[in-house]
Amino acid sequence: MLRPYLHQGRFMIDLSGKHIFIAGGSRGIGAASARMAASAGALVSINYARRADRAESLAAEITAAGGQAFAVQADVAEDGAMDRAMDAATERLGPLWGLVVSAGIFEGAWLQDMSTEFWDRTMAINVRGTFLAVRAAARHLRQAGRGGSIVIYTSTAGQRGSAEYSAYATSKGAQILFMRSMAKELAPDRIRVNCIAPAWTETEMAAPSLDALGREDVAKGFPLGRIGLPEDVAGATCFLLSDLAAFITGSTVTVDGGMDMRG
């Protein structure tokens, strides 16, 4: 029973032949998860909104390393776009096994400066986009009839709130409750749904804020003494996508270097 997960006497994650669709997979944590999933044997669909060059370059990198990858364009917040993208992806790489929702924005504004447009943009991409991606994936996973795994990237801000980033924190908290609802709703189809909540992570999206705060000062807030890396989140992602996590659903895995212990 354990043989698929053993390599030279050690446990390893096996995603062989599993088709994983990564919404927002062309950069940052999504790209790291695409690389790691492919290295574990997954067939990876890399969704992007605008940067075709990045998605196609990543797909070519994975293919050159012996994997299978497909870059597919879709705006996660556009109704029907995720359905069309997943239809194209499954036609290319076969039935879907998993979804990773990495698409999102991270923008800050104090309450008195926050426009309605700012609030609506955050909710459209982070919350509406998550709903549309999960709805599209659930259709494919149910059709395949093999169960599956959905992983949604939320944030520690969605667990504790965040001054100046209230719209972002609210959207991330909404993702957690949506995940828990979907975990209950999709369980009869053996589709697991979980969240990963990273703290500060070295990504292009977080770079301006980390620059403003000072990386050394931010790193001091982590008991493990460093800022998170995309690969830290990718490892947890591949675990949740794999059969090693077959009895885990409705959970939020916090990947924060121990920061939550400090309150």
C-alpha positions in Angstrom: 0.0 0.0 0.0 2.8 2.4 0.7 5.0 1.5 -2.3 3.9 4.4 -4.5 5.1 6.8 -1.8 8.5 5.3 -1.3 11.7 6.3 -3.0 15.0 4.9 -1.9 13.3 4.0 1.4 11.9 7.5 2.0 8.3 8.8 1.7 7.6 11.0 -1.3 4.5 12.6 -2.8 3.2 10.9 -5.9 0.9 12.8 -8.3 1.6 10.6 -11.2 -0.9 11.0 -14.0 -3.1 13.4 -12.0 -4.2 16.5 -14.0 -3.9 19.6 -11.8 -5.4 23.0 -13.0 -3.7 26.0 -11.4 -5.7 29.2 -11.6 -3.1 31.9 -11.5 -0.2 29.6 -12.1 2.2 31.7 -14.1 4.0 33.4 -11.2 4.7 33.3 -7.5 3.3 30.5 -5.4 1.2 29.2 -8.2 4.2 28.8 -10.5 6.2 27.1 -7.6 3.3 24.7 -7.1 3.1 24.0 -10.9 6.8 23.1 -10.9 6.6 20.9 -7.8 3.4 19.1 -8.9 5.0 18.4 -12.2 8.1 17.0 -10.5 5.8 14.7 -8.6 4.4 13.4 -11.9 1.3 15.6 -12.3 0.0 16.9 -15.6 -0.2 20.6 -15.1 -2.5 23.2 -16.7 -1.2 26.7 -16.0 -3.9 29.4 -16.1 -3.0 33.0 -16.7 -4.9 36.2 -17.2 -2.5 38.5 -19.2 1.1 37.2 -19.1 1.1 34.5 -21.8 4.8 34.8 -22.0 5.3 33.7 -18.4 2.8 30.8 -18.6 4.1 29.5 -21.8 7.7 29.8 -20.6 6.8 27.8 -17.5 5.0 25.2 -19.5 8.0 24.9 -21.8 10.3 24.5 -18.8 8.2 21.7 -17.4 8.0 20.0 -20.7 11.7 20.2 -21.2 12.2 18.5 -17.9 10.1 15.5 -19.0 6.7 16.6 -17.7 3.5 17.6 -19.4 2.1 21.2 -19.1 -0.4 23.4 -20.9 -0.8 27.2 -20.7 -4.4 28.4 -20.9 -5.7 32.0 -20.8 -8.8 33.0 -18.7 -9.7 35.9 -16.4 -10.7 34.1 -13.2 -13.4 36.8 -12.4 -15.1 36.5 -15.8 -18.2 34.4 -15.8 -17.7 31.4 -18.0 -14.0 31.9 -18.5 -12.9 29.2 -16.1 -15.4 26.7 -17.7 -13.9 27.4 -21.1 -10.3 27.1 -19.8 -11.0 23.8 -18.0 -12.7 22.4 -21.1 -9.7 23.2 -23.1 -7.3 21.9 -20.5 -9.1 18.6 -20.1 -9.2 18.2 -23.9 -5.4 18.6 -23.9 -4.4 16.7 -20.7 -7.3 14.5 -19.8 -9.8 14.4 -16.9 -9.2 16.7 -14.0 -8.0 15.5 -10.7 -7.2 18.7 -8.8 -7.6 22.5 -8.7 -5.4 25.1 -7.1 -6.8 28.6 -6.7 -3.8 30.9 -6.7 -5.2 33.8 -8.6 -5.7 36.9 -6.5 -4.7 40.5 -5.7 -3.1 42.0 -2.7 -3.7 45.8 -2.4 -4.0 48.0 0.6 -6.0 51.2 1.5 -7.1 52.8 4.7 -10.9 52.9 5.2 -11.3 56.6 4.6 -9.3 56.4 1.4 -11.0 53.2 0.1 -13.3 53.6 -2.9 -16.2 51.4 -3.8 -14.3 50.4 -6.9 -11.3 49.3 -4.9 -13.5 47.1 -2.6 -15.4 45.6 -5.6 -12.2 44.8 -7.5 -10.7 42.9 -4.5 -13.9 40.9 -4.0 -14.4 40.2 -7.7 -10.9 38.7 -8.2 -10.4 37.0 -4.8 -13.9 35.9 -3.9 -15.9 35.8 -7.1 -12.9 34.3 -8.9 -12.6 31.5 -6.3 -16.3 30.7 -6.7 -16.1 30.6 -10.5 -13.0 28.4 -10.5 -14.3 25.9 -7.9 -17.7 25.7 -9.7 -16.0 24.9 -13.0 -13.7 22.4 -11.4 -16.5 20.7 -9.5 -18.3 20.0 -12.8 -15.2 18.3 -14.3 -14.4 16.4 -11.1 -17.9 15.1 -10.8 -17.9 14.1 -14.5 -14.6 12.2 -14.0 -16.1 10.4 -11.0 -12.8 9.7 -9.3 -13.0 12.2 -6.5 -10.3 14.9 -6.4 -8.8 17.7 -4.4 -9.3 21.5 -4.4 -6.8 23.8 -2.7 -7.5 27.4 -2.2 -4.8 29.9 -1.2 -6.2 32.2 1.5 -4.0 34.1 3.9 -3.2 34.5 7.6 -4.8 38.0 7.1 -8.1 36.1 6.5 -7.8 34.5 9.9 -6.9 37.5 12.0 -7.8 40.7 10.0 -5.3 43.4 8.9 -5.4 47.1 9.3 -5.0 49.0 5.9 -5.7 45.7 4.1 -9.3 45.2 5.3 -10.7 44.4 1.8 -8.0 41.8 1.3 -8.5 40.3 4.7 -12.2 40.2 4.2 -11.9 38.4 0.9 -9.5 35.9 2.4 -11.8 35.2 5.3 -14.7 34.7 2.8 -12.5 32.1 1.0 -12.1 30.1 4.2 -15.9 30.0 4.8 -16.6 29.1 1.1 -14.0 26.3 1.4 -15.7 24.9 4.5 -19.1 25.0 2.8 -17.7 23.3 -0.4 -16.0 20.7 1.7 -19.4 19.6 3.1 -21.2 20.0 -0.3 -18.7 18.1 -2.4 -17.7 15.4 0.2 -20.3 12.9 -1.2 -18.4 13.0 -4.5 -15.1 12.3 -2.7 -13.9 15.8 -3.6 -11.8 17.2 -0.9 -11.6 21.0 -0.4 -9.0 22.7 1.8 -7.2 26.1 2.2 -3.6 27.0 2.7 -3.0 30.2 4.6 0.5 31.6 4.0 2.0 34.5 6.0 4.4 36.9 4.3 5.9 35.1 1.3 8.6 36.2 -1.1 6.6 36.8 -4.2 6.3 39.6 -6.8 2.9 40.5 -5.5 4.2 41.0 -1.9 7.5 42.6 -2.9 6.4 46.3 -2.7 5.0 45.8 0.8 8.0 43.9 2.0 10.2 46.6 0.6 8.2 49.3 2.4 8.2 47.4 5.7 11.8 46.2 5.5 12.6 42.6 5.0 14.8 42.2 8.0 12.1 43.6 10.3 9.5 41.3 8.7 11.7 38.3 9.1 12.1 39.1 12.8 8.4 38.4 13.2 8.8 34.8 12.2 9.9 32.4 15.0 11.7 30.4 12.3 13.7 33.6 11.5 12.9 34.1 7.8 10.2 35.1 5.3 8.3 32.3 3.6 9.2 31.1 0.1 6.8 30.0 -2.6 8.2 26.5 -2.3 7.1 26.4 1.3 3.5 26.7 0.2 4.0 24.5 -2.8 5.0 21.6 -0.6 1.8 21.9 1.5 -0.1 22.2 -1.8 1.2 19.0 -3.3 0.6 17.1 0.0 -3.1 18.2 0.0 -3.4 17.3 -3.7 -2.0 13.8 -3.1 -3.6 10.6 -1.7 -1.5 11.1 1.5 -4.1 13.7 2.4 -7.1 11.4 1.5 -8.8 12.0 4.8 -8.3 15.7 5.1 -11.1 18.1 4.0 -12.5 21.3 5.3 -9.2 22.4 6.8 -7.0 25.4 6.6 -3.3 24.6 6.7 -1.3 27.6 8.1 2.1 28.0 6.5 3.5 30.9 8.5 6.9 29.9 10.0 5.2 29.9 13.5 4.1 33.6 13.3 0.6 32.7 14.6 2.2 31.7 17.9 3.3 35.3 18.4 -0.3 36.7 18.1 
